[in-house]
Amino acid sequence: MRGQQSGGLPVETGRIRAAWQGRVSGCLLGKPLEVLSFREGLAGVRRYLHDAGALPLRDYVPLVEAAAVPDDCRACCRGRIDRAQPDDDIDYTLLALLLVERHGAAFRIDDVARAWLTLLPAGATWTAERAAYRTLLDRMADQFVNGEAPGFDLGECSDNEYSEWIGAQIRADLYGWICPGRPALAAELARRDASLSHRGEAVHAAAFIAALAAALPAFDDMDAALERALAEIPGDSLAAQGVQFGRSVAGLPDAVARLHRHFEGMSPLHAVNNLALVVWALRAHAGDYSAAVGEAVSAGWDTDCNGATVGGLCGVSGASIPARWTTPWRGRIGTRLAGQSELQLENVVQRTVEVARAIA
């Protein structure tokens, strides 16, 4: 271990830049395959990649014209990328940055709710986030948006049928990036954010991802970082069991088949199966960014979410990210957040560094 939990570690600009690069590139990689994965499962993803001559997947997905790639995802295919197209996986990371810039590590659940209402378009939300947003719109008053107490229990927002799906997990990364060597704090920030829309296993999954992002700079060994992050969630939770299963199949030639058999019947958008897939990809390909994100995406389920999460964690771990992943989008990050159609990578990196140093 390279640092202590109490004082954390120095903030490294290079790691934070790589975390952003890794997350954005991984999201772009998985985005063209997401709808296909939901409609046709792993078989559809593998068939597409086989027909495209892209197995094993180690670069952006080629566009096969006859395949069902949505129009808004075609600009994420190899040879067509000129910026990172807007995506909720990146919008929530940017939103977390704005939240901590405004409120520091002391932000509360009502601060998260106000940030959504003022910065996040309802049309850019899905599943649990959309259900929580609908509750906010139904129950809110103008006074709440302007800073007064909400007037109702915000816990009602997480009472929805998607409350254990993947949404909270994709919102967690930045809390780890800004707390290097402090997994407990990172996990607490992720729980606070997650609790607006999610419950139970989804909250544990978010806390684990944030804790892992904070632990990775502090350990030389992936397994040690995984153990430290596991300490932040209940050992008897399904999320912890998913982490352990993902670790157990790392290195096995039939790992993807085992993952899909083990979680058969679970929604492709559930937190637990996708968490297991993320851990498997990281553990099996530690230090190899292209293999880690390529295998995570080609393994199906929520392809852009898993590509983004694995990519960000690879970056913050210190893995080198080849230029073929970052050159095409030229540091341009598209977003749907209010008043911001596009941000520059270096500006976002510097803002993240400043927030991390302020918290430290």
C-alpha positions in Angstrom: 0.0 0.0 0.0 1.4 3.4 -1.0 -0.7 5.7 1.3 -2.8 5.8 4.4 -6.6 6.0 4.6 -6.6 8.9 7.1 -4.5 11.3 5.1 -5.1 10.0 1.6 -2.6 10.4 -1.2 -1.3 13.3 -3.2 -3.6 14.3 -6.1 -1.9 13.2 -9.4 -3.1 15.2 -12.5 -1.9 12.3 -14.8 -4.1 9.8 -13.1 -7.2 12.1 -13.2 -6.6 12.8 -16.9 -6.2 9.1 -17.6 -9.4 8.4 -15.6 -11.4 10.9 -17.8 -9.8 9.6 -21.0 -10.5 6.0 -20.0 -14.1 6.6 -19.1 -14.9 8.7 -22.1 -13.2 6.3 -24.5 -14.8 3.2 -22.9 -18.2 4.8 -23.2 -17.7 5.6 -26.9 -16.6 2.0 -27.4 -19.7 0.5 -25.9 -22.3 2.9 -27.1 -22.9 1.5 -30.7 -23.6 -2.0 -29.2 -25.9 -1.1 -26.3 -29.3 -1.4 -28.0 -28.2 -4.5 -29.8 -27.1 -6.1 -26.5 -30.5 -5.4 -24.9 -32.4 -6.7 -27.9 -30.4 -9.7 -28.9 -28.2 -10.4 -25.9 -24.6 -11.6 -26.0 -25.2 -13.6 -29.2 -26.2 -10.4 -31.0 -23.1 -8.5 -29.8 -20.8 -11.3 -30.8 -22.4 -11.8 -34.2 -22.1 -8.1 -35.0 -18.4 -8.0 -33.9 -17.7 -11.2 -35.9 -19.3 -9.8 -39.0 -17.3 -6.6 -38.6 -14.0 -8.4 -38.2 -13.6 -6.9 -34.8 -13.0 -9.9 -32.5 -11.1 -9.6 -30.2 -12.3 -6.1 -29.7 -9.3 -3.8 -29.3 -10.4 -0.6 -31.1 -13.6 1.3 -31.7 -16.5 -0.6 -33.2 -16.7 -0.5 -37.0 -20.0 0.4 -38.5 -21.8 -2.4 -40.3 -24.5 -0.7 -42.3 -27.0 -3.5 -42.2 -26.8 -3.9 -38.4 -29.1 -2.2 -36.0 -26.9 0.6 -34.8 -29.1 3.6 -33.8 -28.5 6.8 -35.8 -27.2 8.7 -32.8 -24.6 6.0 -32.1 -23.1 5.9 -35.6 -20.9 8.9 -34.7 -19.3 6.7 -32.1 -18.0 4.1 -34.6 -14.5 3.8 -35.9 -13.6 6.4 -38.5 -16.6 8.5 -37.7 -15.6 9.9 -34.3 -14.7 13.6 -34.1 -15.8 14.2 -30.5 -17.3 12.2 -27.5 -21.0 12.2 -28.2 -23.3 13.1 -25.3 -24.1 10.1 -23.1 -25.6 9.8 -19.6 -22.6 7.8 -18.4 -20.5 11.0 -18.9 -23.2 13.5 -18.0 -23.5 12.0 -14.5 -19.7 12.2 -14.1 -19.8 15.8 -15.1 -22.8 16.4 -12.8 -20.9 14.9 -9.9 -18.0 17.3 -10.6 -20.4 20.3 -10.6 -22.0 19.1 -7.4 -18.7 18.8 -5.5 -17.5 22.1 -7.0 -20.6 23.8 -5.5 -20.9 22.0 -2.2 -17.6 20.2 -1.5 -17.7 16.8 0.2 -20.5 18.0 2.5 -23.2 17.9 -0.2 -26.5 16.4 0.8 -29.2 14.4 -1.0 -31.3 17.6 -1.5 -28.2 19.2 -3.2 -28.2 16.2 -5.6 -31.9 16.7 -6.3 -31.5 20.4 -7.0 -28.6 19.7 -9.3 -30.7 17.3 -11.3 -33.7 19.7 -11.6 -31.5 22.7 -12.6 -28.9 21.0 -14.8 -30.1 17.5 -16.0 -32.8 17.4 -18.7 -35.5 14.9 -17.9 -35.2 13.5 -21.4 -31.6 12.5 -20.6 -32.6 10.2 -17.8 -33.5 6.6 -17.8 -35.0 3.9 -15.6 -34.4 4.7 -11.9 -33.2 8.2 -12.5 -36.3 9.0 -14.7 -38.6 7.5 -12.0 -36.9 9.6 -9.3 -37.1 12.7 -11.5 -40.8 12.2 -12.0 -41.3 12.0 -8.3 -39.4 15.3 -7.9 -41.4 17.0 -10.5 -44.7 15.7 -9.0 -43.8 16.8 -5.4 -41.5 19.8 -5.7 -42.2 23.4 -5.1 -40.4 26.4 -6.6 -39.1 27.1 -3.1 -37.2 23.9 -3.1 -35.4 24.7 -6.4 -34.5 28.1 -4.9 -32.9 26.5 -1.8 -35.6 25.8 0.7 -36.3 22.4 2.3 -38.0 19.9 -0.1 -41.2 19.6 1.9 -41.3 15.9 1.5 -39.1 12.9 2.2 -36.7 12.6 -0.7 -36.5 8.9 0.1 -39.7 8.5 -1.8 -37.8 9.1 -5.0 -35.9 5.8 -4.7 -39.2 3.9 -4.3 -39.3 2.6 -7.9 -39.1 -0.7 -9.8 -35.6 0.1 -11.1 -34.0 0.9 -7.7 -31.4 -1.9 -7.9 -30.4 -1.3 -11.5 -27.1 0.1 -12.8 -27.8 3.8 -12.7 -26.1 4.6 -9.4 -23.1 2.6 -10.3 -22.4 4.8 -13.4 -22.6 7.9 -11.2 -19.9 6.9 -8.8 -16.5 7.1 -10.4 -15.6 10.7 -9.8 -16.0 10.4 -6.1 -13.2 7.9 -6.0 -11.0 9.9 -8.4 -11.1 12.9 -6.0 -10.4 10.9 -2.9 -7.2 9.0 -3.7 -6.3 6.7 -0.8 -9.5 7.4 1.0 -12.0 4.7 0.0 -14.3 5.2 3.0 -14.9 8.8 2.1 -15.4 8.0 -1.6 -17.9 5.3 -0.8 -19.9 7.7 1.5 -20.1 10.3 -1.3 -21.3 7.7 -3.7 -23.9 6.4 -1.3 -25.3 9.9 -0.8 -25.6 10.5 -4.5 -27.1 7.0 -5.2 -29.7 7.2 -2.5 -31.8 9.8 -4.4 -32.8 7.2 -7.0 -31.6 3.8 -5.8 -31.7 1.3 -2.9 -30.0 -1.8 -1.6 -27.7 -3.6 -4.0 -27.4 -0.7 -6.4 -26.2 1.6 -3.6 -23.7 -1.0 -2.5 -22.4 -1.3 -6.1 -22.0 2.4 -6.4 -20.1 2.6 -3.1 -17.9 -0.3 -4.2 -17.0 1.4 -7.5 -16.2 4.7 -5.8 -14.1 2.9 -3.1 -12.2 1.0 -5.7 -11.4 4.1 -7.7 -10.0 5.6 -4.5 -8.1 2.5 -3.5 -6.4 1.8 -6.9 -3.8 4.6 -6.6 -2.9 3.3 -3.1 -2.1 -0.3 -4.0 0.3 -2.0 -6.3 -1.9 -5.0 -6.6 -5.5 -5.2 -8.1 -6.6 -7.9 -5.6 -5.5 -5.8 -2.7 -7.5 -2.8 -4.0 -10.5 -5.0 -4.5 -10.3 -6.2 -1.0 -10.1 -2.7 0.3 -13.1 -1.6 -1.7 -15.1 -4.7 -0.5 -14.6 -3.5 3.1 -16.9 -0.6 2.3 -20.0 -2.8 1.5 -21.7 -5.6 3.5 -20.0 -8.9 3.0 -23.3 -10.7 2.7 -24.7 -8.4 0.0 -25.4 -9.6 -3.5 -23.0 -6.9 -4.7 -20.2 -8.3 -2.6 -21.0 -11.8 -3.9 -21.0 -10.4 -7.5 -17.5 -8.9 -6.9 -16.3 -12.3 -5.6 -17.8 -14.2 -8.6 -16.2 -11.8 -11.0 -12.8 -12.3 -9.4 -13.3 -16.1 -9.4 -13.7 -16.4 -13.1 -10.9 -14.1 -14.1 -8.4 -15.9 -16.3 -10.8 -18.7 -17.2 -11.3 -19.3 -20.9 -15.1 -19.5 -20.5 -15.4 -16.7 -18.1 -18.1 -14.8 -20.1 -20.2 -17.9 -20.5 -19.9 -18.5 -16.8 -21.0 -14.9 -16.0 -24.0 -15.2 -18.2 -25.0 -18.6 -16.8 -24.6 -17.5 -13.2 -26.7 -14.4 -13.6 -29.3 -16.0 -16.0 -32.6 -14.3 -15.7 -31.3 -11.1 -14.2 -32.0 -7.9 -16.1 -29.1 -6.8 -18.4 -29.4 -3.5 -16.5 -29.2 -4.8 -13.0 -26.3 -3.5 -10.9 -25.0 -6.9 -9.6 -24.4 -8.8 -12.8 -22.8 -5.7 -14.5 -20.6 -5.2 -11.4 -19.4 -8.8 -11.6 -18.5 -8.2 -15.3 -16.6 -5.0 -14.5 -14.6 -6.8 -11.8 -13.9 -9.7 -14.1 -12.6 -7.5 -16.9 -10.4 -5.5 -14.5 -9.0 -8.5 -12.7 -8.4 -10.5 -15.9 -6.7 -7.7 -17.8 -5.1 -5.5 -15.1 -2.8 -2.9 -16.7 -4.0 -3.6 -20.3 -6.6 -0.9 -21.1 -7.5 -2.1 -24.6 -8.1 -5.7 -23.5 -10.0 -4.6 -20.4 -12.5 -2.3 -22.1 -12.6 -4.5 -25.2 -13.5 -7.6 -23.3 -15.9 -5.8 -21.0 -17.9 -4.4 -24.0 -17.9 -7.6 -26.0 -19.2 -9.5 -23.0 -22.6 -7.9 -23.4 -25.2 -6.6 -20.9 -24.9 -2.8 -20.4 -22.0 -2.2 -22.9 -21.5 1.5 -22.7 -21.8 1.6 -18.9 -19.4 -1.2 -18.4 -16.9 0.2 -21.0 -17.0 3.5 -19.2 -16.6 2.1 -15.7 -13.8 -0.3 -16.6 -12.1 2.5 -18.7 -12.2 5.0 -15.8 -10.9 2.5 -13.3 -8.1 1.4 -15.7 -7.1 5.1 -16.1 -7.0 5.9 -12.4 -5.1 2.7 -11.7 -2.2 4.0 -13.8 -2.7 1.9 -16.9 -1.5 3.4 -20.2 -4.2 4.4 -22.6 -3.0 4.0 -26.3 -3.5 7.1 -28.4 -5.9 5.3 -30.8 -8.5 5.6 -28.1 -8.1 9.3 -27.4 -7.0 10.9 -30.7 -10.3 10.5 -32.5 -12.4 12.6 -30.1 -9.7 15.3 -29.8 -10.5 16.3 -26.2 -14.0 17.3 -27.0 -16.7 16.0 -24.6 -20.3 16.5 -25.6 -22.9 16.8 -22.9 -26.6 17.4 -22.5 -26.3 19.3 -19.2 -28.0 22.7 -19.2 -25.9 25.5 -20.7 -23.0 23.1 -21.7 -23.1 21.5 -25.1 -19.4 20.7 -25.2 -16.5 20.7 -22.7 -12.7 20.4 -23.2 -10.9 17.5 -21.6 -8.1 19.6 -20.2 -10.5 22.0 -18.6 -12.5 19.2 -17.0 -9.2 17.6 -15.8 -8.0 20.8 -14.1 -11.4 21.3 -12.4 -11.3 17.8 -11.1 -7.8 18.2 -9.8 -8.8 21.5 -8.0 -11.8 19.8 -6.4 -9.6 16.8 -5.3 -7.0 19.1 -3.7 -9.7 21.2 -2.0 -11.2 18.0 -0.4 -7.7 16.7 0.5 
